[in-house]
Amino acid sequence: MPIFLRLLVFAVLASFMDVSFAEGNANVGKQKAAPCASCHGANGNSASPMFPRLAGQHIRYLVTQLNAFKTKIRPNEMMQAMASGLSEQDIEDISAYYVKQKPKFTSDEEQFIDEDEEILVTPKLILEGKILYRGGNANTGVAACIACHGPTGRGNEPAGFPVLTGQHAAYIAEALLDFSSGERNNDMSAMMQMIARKMTREEINAVSAYISSIR
């Protein structure tokens, strides 16, 4: 079965999974999330392209990632240090706070992927990314992002697939590069690692540009 169909079947089945989390308190979470603002911005709308926007993200994804940082499954020294002292209730409260925040998108034309390469988010690059996001690359086996993240980048809450809509292009590209290298390996069934390893740097740039343009 082609990878696109396998991912689509998995996403559909996962949407029926019975997943429950302790109910966090968003009001309490606002206070607990205060230290996060220096990187992730007020209300989870980061200004820096290297730090992800958290506003409006799915709670399952936020809880899972904070626990991954806390247990050092997901590598990032800064986030591991931030998460190390959090209790399960802290994680639930902080996640509940960010879920309720409204995303605010910038209109910057330039996004930085790393110190050595700059990507200019142009209409041409966005169009190339849109084609890849929606159709994948059958010649190299790159699956279409739409299978798990949906046509508008809203992801799949029960399956744990995150919201991508309007995320910084630089952050998306960095995540894909980390999946490709294996530095980040906390993805379900290694799906993102498998996909990212088949992508060229040009494809990573393009799909990242498109994702950053979705509103």
N, C-alpha and C positions, 0 to 999 in steps of 0.2 A: 504494500500500500504506500503511495507517495506520502512524503512527510507532511505536506499540506493537509491531506485528508486525515492522517493520524493525529495531527494537532487539533484539527477541527473536531474530530470525534472525542478526543480527550477533553477539550474545552466544554463541549456539550454535556458530557457525562459529569465533569467536575462541577458544573453549575447546579447539579442536583445533590451535591454532597451536603450533608448536615454538619455545618461548621458553626460552633458557638464560641463566643468569647465572653469573659466577664465584662459587665457593663461599666465602662469608664465614665468619669464625671468630667465633662468638658470645662466647666467653670473652675474646678480644681486643677485640671490639666493646664489651663492658661497660666497659672502661677508656676507650675512645675516646668513649663516649657520656656520660661523667661530666659534661661541660659542659652537656649537654642537659637534665639533671635539674632545673635551676633553673626551666625553663618547663614541661617535659613530665612532671615528677615522677619519683619513684623508680620504676624498672622501666617507665617509659613510661605511668604512670597519672597524668595531670595532674589537679591539684585545681582549677585555674582553668578556667572554662568557655570562655575565649577561646583556650586552647591545646589542640590535639587530643590525644586518647589515642593512643599509638602501639603499646601492648602488643597483640600478637597480630595486627598488621596484615600483609597479604600482602607478601612480600619484593619482588615486582616493583613494586608501587606505591611502596614506600618508596624503592627505588633510583631509580625514575623521578623522583619528586618531589625528592629530594636533588640529583640531576643538574640538574633544572629550576631549582632555586634557585642552584646553582653557576654555571650558564650565564646566569642572570638572565632565563630565559624566564618563570619564575613570579615575579611581583613580591612582595617582602617584604624590606625592607632588613635586618632582623635575621637572617632565615634566609639571605639571600644572603651576609651577612658570615660567618655560622657555617659555611656550606658552601664558601666560596671557597677555603679551604686544605685541603680534603679531597681525598685521592687516590681513585681508583676503588676501591682495596682498602679504604680507610677507609670508604667508603660501603657497600661490601658487608659489612664487619664490623659496622658499626653497625646496618645493616638486619637482619642475621642475629641480632643480640642482641635487638632489639625483637620480632622474629617469635616468639621462644621465650618471651617474657614472658606472664604470665597477666593478662588484663584484670580490673580491679577497678572496680566501678561504685558511684557515690555514690547516696544516696537523697534528695538535695536536691530540693525541690519547685520552686524558682525557678531559672530560667536567664536570663541577660542576652544580648540580641541585639546591642545597641549602647548608646551612652551616652544615647540619646534615647528608647528604647523598651524596655520590660521585658515579657517573656513569662512568664506563669504556666503551668507545665505541669500542666494539669488533666486528669481523665479524659475530659471532653468534647472538649478539644483533641486529646488523643491519639487518640480514636476518629475524629475528622475527618481526622487525619493518616493513620491506618491505611487509611481508605477511599481516600484519594488515593494513598498509597504502593502499594496493591494494584490499584487500578483506574484511576488517572489521572483526567483530566477530558476526556471526549470532546467536550464543547462547545467547549473552548478549545484542544484539541490537546495538553494536558499529558500526557506519557507516564507510564505506571505505573513507579515506581522498581523494582518487583519484577522487571521484565524483565531488568535488568542486575545488580542487587544481591541478588536472590534473596529468598525468603519470610522468611528469618531475618536478612537484612542482612549475609550473609557474603560478598557480592560474587562475583567470578570471578577467581581467581588467573591463569590463562593469558591472559585478556583484559585484565588490568590494572585491573579494576573493584575498588575498595577495600572493605574491611570497614567497615560503618557501625554495626554492632551496638553500642548503648550509648554512642555518641559524644555529646559534649556538644551539647545543642540549640543553644546560642549559636554554637558553631563551625560546625555544619551550616548554620545560617541565614546566617552571614557568608559561607561558601563559596558558597551559592546566590546571595546578593546580588552577590558579586564576579563570578560567572559571568554573571549577568543584565546587569550593567553593562559586561561585557567586560574588566574590570580583570584578571580571571583568564581566560586563554585557552589554557592548555596541555592542554585536554581533547581526547581523541581525536575527530577529525572534527567538532569543535565541538558534540558531542552535548549536553553539559551546558549550554553557552551557549544553545543552541536551546530546550532544555526550560525553563531558569530564566527566560528572557525572557517566557515565556507564563504564568508563575505570578504570582499576586497576592501581596502581602505577607502576607495572611491564610493563604494556602496554604503559603507558605514557613514561617510560624510553626507551622502545624499539622503538616506533614510532619517538621519538625525535632523537634517535641515527641514525635511517634511514634517516630522513630528513636532518640531518647534513652531511650525506655522498653523497647526490644527487649533481651532478655537471652538 
